Amino acid sequence: MLIKIICVGKIKDRNISGKINEFIKWLGKFGKLEIMELKDSTQEKEGAALLKALEKERGEIFVLSEEGREFTSREFSKKIASADRKLVFVIGGPFGITREVKAKADCLMALSRMTMTHEMARMFLLEQLYRGLDIARGGKYHNP
C-alpha cells in the first residue's frame, strides 16, 4: 500500500513530532508512507501550492476539513483497506483549505467537528491510519 500525506507547515512541537515519528515507524509494516510538507503562507498561496501538488497525484484523494464526513475507526479501516490505488491525504495549514482544493477531493473527511492545530491533525491522522490498517489485518492495537 502506498500512502501520501500532503500537508502545510512543519511540526514545531517536539512532543507531537515524537508521536508522529512513532506512527510513521509503525506504519512502515503496511507499506510505503510519504509525507510532503509545503511552506506556510496565506490561505490563497497554500491553496495554490496544494493544487499544484495534487496535479501529479493519481490516487484516491482525501481532504481533511471540519465539514467533511466523520468515520468510525472501523468504517475508516474498511475505506482505506478496500482502496485499489494510492491514498493521498491533504492537511491544510492554520487558515484551512480553499474551496478549490476541497473540490479535488474524492472524499472530504473530518477527524472531528472540533477545530485542531494542523500539527495535531497530522498526528491523529497517522494514528488512525495505523489503527485502520491494523484493524483490517486483524491486529490487536484497536480495542473496541
Backbone as JSON Lines, residues from 0, in Angstrom:
{"i":0,"aa":"M","n":[0.84,-1.18,0.0],"ca":[0.0,0.0,0.0],"c":[0.89,1.24,0.0]}
{"i":1,"aa":"L","n":[0.45,2.23,-0.75],"ca":[1.18,3.5,-0.82],"c":[0.28,4.6,-0.29]}
{"i":2,"aa":"I","n":[0.78,5.33,0.7],"ca":[0.04,6.43,1.31],"c":[0.91,7.68,1.23]}
{"i":3,"aa":"K","n":[0.28,8.77,0.81],"ca":[0.99,10.05,0.77],"c":[0.17,11.07,1.54]}
{"i":4,"aa":"I","n":[0.85,11.84,2.38],"ca":[0.22,12.92,3.11],"c":[0.85,14.22,2.64]}
{"i":5,"aa":"I","n":[0.02,15.1,2.11],"ca":[0.47,16.42,1.68],"c":[-0.04,17.4,2.73]}
{"i":6,"aa":"C","n":[0.87,18.11,3.37],"ca":[0.45,18.99,4.46],"c":[1.18,20.32,4.4]}
{"i":7,"aa":"V","n":[0.52,21.3,5.0],"ca":[1.09,22.65,5.06],"c":[1.77,22.81,6.41]}
{"i":8,"aa":"G","n":[3.0,23.25,6.37],"ca":[3.73,23.57,7.6],"c":[4.53,22.41,8.17]}
{"i":9,"aa":"K","n":[5.51,22.78,8.94],"ca":[6.36,21.82,9.63],"c":[5.84,21.61,11.04]}
{"i":10,"aa":"I","n":[6.23,20.51,11.64],"ca":[5.86,20.23,13.03],"c":[6.89,20.91,13.93]}
{"i":11,"aa":"K","n":[6.41,21.8,14.77],"ca":[7.32,22.54,15.66],"c":[7.32,22.01,17.08]}
{"i":12,"aa":"D","n":[6.23,21.37,17.5],"ca":[6.11,20.84,18.85],"c":[6.85,19.5,18.94]}
{"i":13,"aa":"R","n":[7.87,19.42,19.8],"ca":[8.69,18.2,19.91],"c":[7.88,16.99,20.36]}
{"i":14,"aa":"N","n":[6.91,17.2,21.25],"ca":[6.12,16.08,21.73],"c":[5.26,15.49,20.61]}
{"i":15,"aa":"I","n":[4.63,16.36,19.85],"ca":[3.82,15.9,18.72],"c":[4.73,15.25,17.67]}
{"i":16,"aa":"S","n":[5.87,15.85,17.42],"ca":[6.83,15.3,16.46],"c":[7.26,13.88,16.86]}
{"i":17,"aa":"G","n":[7.47,13.67,18.14],"ca":[7.87,12.34,18.62],"c":[6.8,11.29,18.34]}
{"i":18,"aa":"K","n":[5.54,11.63,18.61],"ca":[4.45,10.69,18.35],"c":[4.28,10.46,16.84]}
{"i":19,"aa":"I","n":[4.4,11.52,16.06],"ca":[4.3,11.38,14.61],"c":[5.36,10.41,14.1]}
{"i":20,"aa":"N","n":[6.58,10.57,14.55],"ca":[7.66,9.68,14.12],"c":[7.41,8.24,14.54]}
{"i":21,"aa":"E","n":[6.81,8.06,15.71],"ca":[6.47,6.71,16.18],"c":[5.43,6.07,15.24]}
{"i":22,"aa":"F","n":[4.39,6.81,14.9],"ca":[3.36,6.25,14.0],"c":[3.92,6.01,12.6]}
{"i":23,"aa":"I","n":[4.8,6.88,12.13],"ca":[5.43,6.67,10.82],"c":[6.2,5.35,10.83]}
{"i":24,"aa":"K","n":[6.93,5.11,11.9],"ca":[7.7,3.86,12.02],"c":[6.75,2.66,12.02]}
{"i":25,"aa":"W","n":[5.7,2.72,12.79],"ca":[4.74,1.61,12.86],"c":[4.07,1.36,11.52]}
{"i":26,"aa":"L","n":[3.74,2.44,10.8],"ca":[3.07,2.29,9.51],"c":[3.95,1.63,8.46]}
{"i":27,"aa":"G","n":[5.26,1.62,8.68],"ca":[6.18,1.01,7.74],"c":[5.88,-0.44,7.44]}
{"i":28,"aa":"K","n":[5.27,-1.14,8.38],"ca":[4.98,-2.56,8.14],"c":[3.81,-2.78,7.17]}
{"i":29,"aa":"F","n":[3.07,-1.72,6.87],"ca":[1.92,-1.83,5.97],"c":[2.22,-1.36,4.55]}
{"i":30,"aa":"G","n":[3.37,-0.77,4.34],"ca":[3.7,-0.28,3.0],"c":[4.5,1.0,3.08]}
{"i":31,"aa":"K","n":[4.47,1.75,1.99],"ca":[5.26,2.97,1.89],"c":[4.43,4.18,2.28]}
{"i":32,"aa":"L","n":[5.01,5.04,3.09],"ca":[4.38,6.29,3.51],"c":[5.29,7.44,3.1]}
{"i":33,"aa":"E","n":[4.71,8.42,2.43],"ca":[5.45,9.6,2.02],"c":[4.75,10.83,2.59]}
{"i":34,"aa":"I","n":[5.52,11.74,3.16],"ca":[4.96,12.99,3.67],"c":[5.61,14.14,2.91]}
{"i":35,"aa":"M","n":[4.76,14.99,2.32],"ca":[5.22,16.18,1.61],"c":[4.78,17.39,2.41]}
{"i":36,"aa":"E","n":[5.75,18.17,2.87],"ca":[5.45,19.38,3.64],"c":[5.58,20.6,2.74]}
{"i":37,"aa":"L","n":[4.52,21.4,2.7],"ca":[4.53,22.65,1.94],"c":[4.71,23.82,2.9]}
{"i":38,"aa":"K","n":[5.22,24.9,2.39],"ca":[5.53,26.07,3.22],"c":[4.26,26.79,3.69]}
{"i":39,"aa":"D","n":[4.27,27.22,4.96],"ca":[3.2,28.07,5.5],"c":[3.15,29.37,4.71]}
{"i":40,"aa":"S","n":[1.94,29.85,4.45],"ca":[1.78,31.13,3.74],"c":[0.36,31.61,3.96]}
{"i":41,"aa":"T","n":[-0.13,32.44,3.06],"ca":[-1.53,32.84,3.11],"c":[-2.38,31.67,2.63]}
{"i":42,"aa":"Q","n":[-3.66,31.7,2.94],"ca":[-4.54,30.62,2.51],"c":[-4.53,30.47,0.99]}
{"i":43,"aa":"E","n":[-4.51,31.58,0.28],"ca":[-4.52,31.52,-1.19],"c":[-3.25,30.87,-1.73]}
{"i":44,"aa":"K","n":[-2.09,31.25,-1.18],"ca":[-0.83,30.67,-1.65],"c":[-0.73,29.2,-1.26]}
{"i":45,"aa":"E","n":[-1.2,28.87,-0.05],"ca":[-1.2,27.46,0.36],"c":[-2.11,26.65,-0.55]}
{"i":46,"aa":"G","n":[-3.28,27.22,-0.88],"ca":[-4.21,26.55,-1.79],"c":[-3.59,26.29,-3.15]}
{"i":47,"aa":"A","n":[-2.9,27.29,-3.68],"ca":[-2.24,27.13,-4.99],"c":[-1.16,26.05,-4.92]}
{"i":48,"aa":"A","n":[-0.39,26.03,-3.83],"ca":[0.66,25.02,-3.67],"c":[0.05,23.62,-3.55]}
{"i":49,"aa":"L","n":[-1.05,23.51,-2.82],"ca":[-1.72,22.21,-2.68],"c":[-2.27,21.75,-4.03]}
{"i":50,"aa":"L","n":[-2.89,22.65,-4.78],"ca":[-3.41,22.29,-6.1],"c":[-2.3,21.82,-7.02]}
{"i":51,"aa":"K","n":[-1.18,22.5,-6.98],"ca":[-0.03,22.1,-7.81],"c":[0.45,20.7,-7.42]}
{"i":52,"aa":"A","n":[0.53,20.44,-6.11],"ca":[0.97,19.13,-5.64],"c":[-0.03,18.04,-6.04]}
{"i":53,"aa":"L","n":[-1.31,18.37,-6.03],"ca":[-2.34,17.38,-6.37],"c":[-2.42,17.1,-7.86]}
{"i":54,"aa":"E","n":[-1.93,18.01,-8.71],"ca":[-1.95,17.79,-10.17],"c":[-1.26,16.49,-10.55]}
{"i":55,"aa":"K","n":[-0.23,16.13,-9.82],"ca":[0.59,14.96,-10.15],"c":[0.06,13.67,-9.54]}
{"i":56,"aa":"E","n":[-0.93,13.77,-8.66],"ca":[-1.4,12.6,-7.93],"c":[-2.46,11.82,-8.71]}
{"i":57,"aa":"R","n":[-2.34,10.53,-8.68],"ca":[-3.29,9.64,-9.35],"c":[-3.89,8.66,-8.35]}
{"i":58,"aa":"G","n":[-4.07,9.09,-7.14],"ca":[-4.65,8.22,-6.13],"c":[-6.01,8.7,-5.69]}
{"i":59,"aa":"E","n":[-6.54,8.04,-4.68],"ca":[-7.8,8.47,-4.06],"c":[-7.46,9.61,-3.1]}
{"i":60,"aa":"I","n":[-8.06,10.76,-3.3],"ca":[-7.7,11.97,-2.56],"c":[-8.69,12.23,-1.43]}
{"i":61,"aa":"F","n":[-8.15,12.27,-0.21],"ca":[-8.91,12.6,0.99],"c":[-8.46,13.98,1.44]}
{"i":62,"aa":"V","n":[-9.38,14.92,1.52],"ca":[-9.04,16.25,2.02],"c":[-9.67,16.39,3.4]}
{"i":63,"aa":"L","n":[-8.84,16.71,4.39],"ca":[-9.33,16.87,5.75],"c":[-9.93,18.26,5.94]}
{"i":64,"aa":"S","n":[-11.16,18.28,6.42],"ca":[-11.88,19.52,6.63],"c":[-12.94,19.28,7.69]}
{"i":65,"aa":"E","n":[-13.16,20.28,8.54],"ca":[-14.11,20.08,9.64],"c":[-15.54,19.82,9.16]}
{"i":66,"aa":"E","n":[-15.87,20.2,7.93],"ca":[-17.22,19.92,7.44],"c":[-17.3,18.62,6.65]}
{"i":67,"aa":"G","n":[-16.22,17.85,6.63],"ca":[-16.21,16.59,5.92],"c":[-16.94,15.48,6.66]}
{"i":68,"aa":"R","n":[-16.94,14.31,6.06],"ca":[-17.59,13.14,6.66],"c":[-16.74,12.61,7.81]}
{"i":69,"aa":"E","n":[-17.4,12.27,8.89],"ca":[-16.72,11.62,10.01],"c":[-16.9,10.11,9.86]}
{"i":70,"aa":"F","n":[-15.84,9.38,10.16],"ca":[-15.85,7.92,10.11],"c":[-15.62,7.38,11.52]}
{"i":71,"aa":"T","n":[-16.18,6.21,11.81],"ca":[-15.71,5.47,12.97],"c":[-14.38,4.84,12.56]}
{"i":72,"aa":"S","n":[-13.63,4.34,13.51],"ca":[-12.36,3.7,13.16],"c":[-12.57,2.49,12.26]}
{"i":73,"aa":"R","n":[-13.62,1.72,12.51],"ca":[-13.89,0.55,11.67],"c":[-14.33,0.95,10.26]}
{"i":74,"aa":"E","n":[-15.13,2.0,10.14],"ca":[-15.53,2.49,8.81],"c":[-14.31,2.98,8.04]}
{"i":75,"aa":"F","n":[-13.45,3.71,8.72],"ca":[-12.23,4.22,8.08],"c":[-11.34,3.06,7.66]}
{"i":76,"aa":"S","n":[-11.24,2.04,8.5],"ca":[-10.46,0.86,8.18],"c":[-10.95,0.22,6.88]}
{"i":77,"aa":"K","n":[-12.25,0.04,6.76],"ca":[-12.82,-0.56,5.54],"c":[-12.54,0.32,4.33]}
{"i":78,"aa":"K","n":[-12.67,1.62,4.51],"ca":[-12.46,2.57,3.4],"c":[-11.02,2.49,2.87]}
{"i":79,"aa":"I","n":[-10.05,2.52,3.77],"ca":[-8.66,2.53,3.31],"c":[-8.18,1.14,2.89]}
{"i":80,"aa":"A","n":[-8.67,0.11,3.56],"ca":[-8.23,-1.25,3.22],"c":[-8.77,-1.7,1.87]}
{"i":81,"aa":"S","n":[-9.91,-1.15,1.46],"ca":[-10.5,-1.56,0.18],"c":[-9.99,-0.74,-1.0]}
{"i":82,"aa":"A","n":[-9.17,0.24,-0.73],"ca":[-8.65,1.09,-1.81],"c":[-7.77,0.27,-2.75]}
{"i":83,"aa":"D","n":[-7.96,0.49,-4.03],"ca":[-7.16,-0.24,-5.02],"c":[-6.11,0.65,-5.68]}
{"i":84,"aa":"R","n":[-5.9,1.81,-5.07],"ca":[-4.88,2.72,-5.59],"c":[-4.28,3.5,-4.43]}
{"i":85,"aa":"K","n":[-3.3,4.29,-4.75],"ca":[-2.62,5.12,-3.76],"c":[-3.62,5.98,-2.99]}
{"i":86,"aa":"L","n":[-3.36,6.15,-1.69],"ca":[-4.18,7.02,-0.85],"c":[-3.43,8.32,-0.63]}
{"i":87,"aa":"V","n":[-4.08,9.43,-0.91],"ca":[-3.47,10.75,-0.75],"c":[-4.32,11.55,0.22]}
{"i":88,"aa":"F","n":[-3.69,12.02,1.3],"ca":[-4.39,12.81,2.31],"c":[-3.84,14.22,2.29]}
{"i":89,"aa":"V","n":[-4.74,15.2,2.42],"ca":[-4.35,16.61,2.39],"c":[-4.75,17.25,3.71]}
{"i":90,"aa":"I","n":[-3.76,17.87,4.36],"ca":[-3.99,18.61,5.61],"c":[-3.58,20.05,5.37]}
{"i":91,"aa":"G","n":[-4.51,20.96,5.55],"ca":[-4.22,22.38,5.35],"c":[-3.47,22.98,6.52]}
{"i":92,"aa":"G","n":[-3.18,24.25,6.39],"ca":[-2.48,24.99,7.43],"c":[-3.46,25.64,8.4]}
{"i":93,"aa":"P","n":[-2.97,26.59,9.18],"ca":[-3.8,27.23,10.21],"c":[-5.03,27.96,9.67]}
{"i":94,"aa":"F","n":[-5.01,28.34,8.39],"ca":[-6.14,29.08,7.82],"c":[-7.13,28.19,7.07]}
{"i":95,"aa":"G","n":[-6.88,26.9,7.08],"ca":[-7.81,25.97,6.46],"c":[-7.52,25.7,5.0]}
{"i":96,"aa":"I","n":[-8.49,25.08,4.35],"ca":[-8.37,24.61,2.97],"c":[-9.27,25.45,2.06]}
{"i":97,"aa":"T","n":[-8.78,25.8,0.89],"ca":[-9.59,26.57,-0.05],"c":[-10.67,25.69,-0.7]}
{"i":98,"aa":"R","n":[-11.69,26.34,-1.23],"ca":[-12.77,25.63,-1.94],"c":[-12.21,24.83,-3.11]}
{"i":99,"aa":"E","n":[-11.23,25.39,-3.79],"ca":[-10.66,24.73,-4.97],"c":[-9.98,23.41,-4.59]}
{"i":100,"aa":"V","n":[-9.3,23.4,-3.46],"ca":[-8.65,22.16,-3.0],"c":[-9.72,21.15,-2.58]}
{"i":101,"aa":"K","n":[-10.73,21.62,-1.86],"ca":[-11.82,20.73,-1.43],"c":[-12.5,20.1,-2.64]}
{"i":102,"aa":"A","n":[-12.61,20.84,-3.73],"ca":[-13.25,20.32,-4.94],"c":[-12.48,19.16,-5.56]}
{"i":103,"aa":"K","n":[-11.2,19.04,-5.27],"ca":[-10.37,17.95,-5.8],"c":[-10.53,16.65,-5.02]}
{"i":104,"aa":"A","n":[-11.23,16.7,-3.9],"ca":[-11.34,15.54,-3.02],"c":[-12.25,14.46,-3.59]}
{"i":105,"aa":"D","n":[-11.8,13.22,-3.49],"ca":[-12.69,12.08,-3.7],"c":[-13.51,11.87,-2.43]}
{"i":106,"aa":"C","n":[-12.89,12.25,-1.3],"ca":[-13.56,12.14,0.0],"c":[-13.15,13.34,0.85]}
{"i":107,"aa":"L","n":[-14.13,14.14,1.22],"ca":[-13.9,15.23,2.17],"c":[-14.18,14.64,3.54]}
{"i":108,"aa":"M","n":[-13.16,14.57,4.39],"ca":[-13.34,13.9,5.67],"c":[-12.93,14.77,6.84]}
{"i":109,"aa":"A","n":[-13.56,14.51,7.98],"ca":[-13.27,15.24,9.21],"c":[-12.73,14.26,10.24]}
{"i":110,"aa":"L","n":[-11.68,14.65,10.92],"ca":[-11.21,13.87,12.06],"c":[-12.1,14.14,13.27]}
{"i":111,"aa":"S","n":[-12.69,15.33,13.29],"ca":[-13.56,15.76,14.39],"c":[-14.31,17.0,13.92]}
{"i":112,"aa":"R","n":[-15.42,17.3,14.57],"ca":[-16.11,18.56,14.3],"c":[-15.38,19.71,15.0]}
{"i":113,"aa":"M","n":[-14.55,19.38,15.96],"ca":[-13.78,20.4,16.66],"c":[-12.59,20.82,15.82]}
{"i":114,"aa":"T","n":[-12.19,22.08,15.95],"ca":[-11.01,22.58,15.27],"c":[-9.78,22.15,16.05]}
{"i":115,"aa":"M","n":[-8.72,21.79,15.33],"ca":[-7.45,21.42,15.98],"c":[-6.31,21.99,15.15]}
{"i":116,"aa":"T","n":[-5.13,22.03,15.74],"ca":[-3.97,22.52,15.01],"c":[-3.64,21.54,13.88]}
{"i":117,"aa":"H","n":[-2.98,22.06,12.84],"ca":[-2.59,21.17,11.74],"c":[-1.56,20.15,12.21]}
{"i":118,"aa":"E","n":[-0.79,20.48,13.24],"ca":[0.17,19.52,13.8],"c":[-0.57,18.34,14.43]}
{"i":119,"aa":"M","n":[-1.6,18.66,15.23],"ca":[-2.37,17.59,15.87],"c":[-3.16,16.79,14.84]}
{"i":120,"aa":"A","n":[-3.66,17.45,13.82],"ca":[-4.39,16.74,12.76],"c":[-3.48,15.7,12.11]}
{"i":121,"aa":"R","n":[-2.23,16.06,11.86],"ca":[-1.3,15.1,11.26],"c":[-1.07,13.91,12.18]}
{"i":122,"aa":"M","n":[-0.88,14.18,13.47],"ca":[-0.66,13.1,14.43],"c":[-1.9,12.19,14.5]}
{"i":123,"aa":"F","n":[-3.09,12.79,14.6],"ca":[-4.32,11.99,14.69],"c":[-4.56,11.19,13.41]}
{"i":124,"aa":"L","n":[-4.29,11.78,12.26],"ca":[-4.45,11.05,11.0],"c":[-3.53,9.84,10.96]}
{"i":125,"aa":"L","n":[-2.26,10.04,11.3],"ca":[-1.32,8.92,11.28],"c":[-1.75,7.82,12.24]}
{"i":126,"aa":"E","n":[-2.25,8.21,13.41],"ca":[-2.71,7.2,14.38],"c":[-3.89,6.43,13.81]}
{"i":127,"aa":"Q","n":[-4.83,7.14,13.18],"ca":[-6.0,6.47,12.62],"c":[-5.64,5.61,11.4]}
{"i":128,"aa":"L","n":[-4.66,6.03,10.64],"ca":[-4.18,5.17,9.54],"c":[-3.61,3.88,10.09]}
{"i":129,"aa":"Y","n":[-2.78,3.99,11.12],"ca":[-2.22,2.79,11.73],"c":[-3.34,1.92,12.3]}
{"i":130,"aa":"R","n":[-4.24,2.53,13.05],"ca":[-5.35,1.79,13.66],"c":[-6.18,1.09,12.57]}
{"i":131,"aa":"G","n":[-6.52,1.84,11.53],"ca":[-7.35,1.28,10.46],"c":[-6.7,0.11,9.75]}
{"i":132,"aa":"L","n":[-5.43,0.24,9.43],"ca":[-4.74,-0.86,8.75],"c":[-4.54,-2.05,9.68]}
{"i":133,"aa":"D","n":[-4.32,-1.79,10.96],"ca":[-4.2,-2.87,11.94],"c":[-5.53,-3.6,12.1]}
{"i":134,"aa":"I","n":[-6.64,-2.86,12.13],"ca":[-7.97,-3.49,12.2],"c":[-8.16,-4.41,10.99]}
{"i":135,"aa":"A","n":[-7.82,-3.91,9.81],"ca":[-8.0,-4.68,8.57],"c":[-7.19,-5.97,8.58]}
{"i":136,"aa":"R","n":[-6.07,-5.97,9.25],"ca":[-5.22,-7.16,9.33],"c":[-5.54,-8.04,10.54]}
{"i":137,"aa":"G","n":[-6.53,-7.64,11.32],"ca":[-6.89,-8.44,12.49],"c":[-5.92,-8.27,13.65]}
{"i":138,"aa":"G","n":[-5.24,-7.13,13.71],"ca":[-4.27,-6.88,14.78],"c":[-4.94,-6.58,16.11]}
{"i":139,"aa":"K","n":[-4.12,-6.3,17.09],"ca":[-4.62,-6.12,18.46],"c":[-4.52,-4.69,18.97]}
{"i":140,"aa":"Y","n":[-4.14,-3.75,18.12],"ca":[-3.99,-2.35,18.56],"c":[-5.34,-1.75,18.94]}
{"i":141,"aa":"H","n":[-6.37,-2.06,18.15],"ca":[-7.71,-1.48,18.37],"c":[-8.48,-2.33,19.37]}
{"i":142,"aa":"N","n":[-8.9,-1.71,20.45],"ca":[-9.72,-2.39,21.45],"c":[-11.08,-1.7,21.51]}
{"i":143,"aa":"P","n":[-12.07,-2.27,20.83],"ca":[-13.39,-1.61,20.76],"c":[-14.08,-1.54,22.12]}
